[in-house]
Amino acid sequence: MSSAEPNSTSQPEPDERVVRRAVAGAAMGNAVEWFDYAIYSYLITSIGLNFFPDSSPAARTLLTFSGIAIPFALRPLGGFVLGPLGDKFGRRRVLSLTILFMSGATLCIGLIPPHTSIGVAAPLLLVLLRLIQGFSTGGEYGGAATFIAEYAPDQRRGFFGSFLEFGTLGGYVLGAGLATVFQLSLSEQAMNSWGWRVPFLIAAPLGLIGFYLRNKLEDTPAFQQLAHGEPQSVPFGEMLSDNWPQILNLMGIVILLNVADYTVLTYMPTYLTQVLGISEAESNLTLIGIMLVMMLLIAPVGALSDRIGRKPLLLTSAVGFLVLSYPAVALINLRAVLPVTLGLAVLGVLLLLMLGTIGSTFPAMFPTKNRYGGMSIGYSLSTAMFGGTAPIAISALITKTGNTSIPAFYIMAAALIAIVPIVLIPETARRSISHPSEVPGTRPEFAPA
């Protein structure tokens, strides 16, 4: 198999100020997505009372968590539709649409009248808007990761790629912080009546900022080099046949990423309060504190992956989740502040090793012409099957078995699966992904930078 000379076709790397603007624009979409997950998770009691008032507390929790799981039904469709469009017409155009759909749907959720006013139409509208979010997010993550990876200098792709998940944590901290402030400052009646709506309305300006940042940029140098300014025809069947090994490997890693992500960030507030009986203020502040520390450390983790490689960090995370999840959850189950904080910190550090690395790992698994589509399809399929369903599955299993260690077992099973593809994928640190020389039907070639 021959390899083209990368430097003969590559364009000069963009100015670092342009790279930073590209990173900010891409990360903002991830922030909007996880801002929505945060406010939905932290305000789950108020949302349940507004949309499912006649259900028992346990049934209301499951029904409300279904609002997190339901959007993932359309997420693969979004990946299959929007991903290839991003390869054909450009990353920036599709990403500009996804952020508008995501933020607009979140805004509209805050405007839905309660069940007491419009009856069954209220939960139906909630489901419809969550489905719109699911479709748009199917094309968001793969495009945002591709956008950053294709703008970032080869030697610093890990550092800049880590800011994609900085956006995840930032959006989640902002949403969780707002929800906590409202819960502490408003009466229970005011919170359940109108206070829960305000964080949803804030999604609108966040989305507009992201849309502005994305539209101020040219498309990525790698896409422009491949496309020469013209839309590219990327046959869907060819994309799948050429990239199915990479798609399967990505799906295996994403199983652990999203099971850990949605368990620690989305389900844990409910686990601490409703399962373990810890106060909302204590659980929220502890989780927000851990996420703030993760935000401080994620860029150094990304930079570390530039030095020692992506695979060592990913493998450490997977093995760590396999070995340490049960002890960490056992500490959390002690219910005291110190062991709860320590247990959450262990899970947070292991998750951090993945979050700081995947933004540079996943895009490099695919050739330029199929990068957006291949990544979006693999990521959205795996997330739909194993990520978004994690909170509702864990909640149902705890309700049925009474075993509060279920979160640990769930993460450990995902870790066992993820170790295999992590071992199989090639190391891509410090290698160029910007030249368009690929051989159909083979693993993409990575030329030394």
Beta strands, then each sheet from edge to edge (+ up, - down):
strand 1: 431-432
strand 2: 447-448
sheet 1: 1+ 2-
end
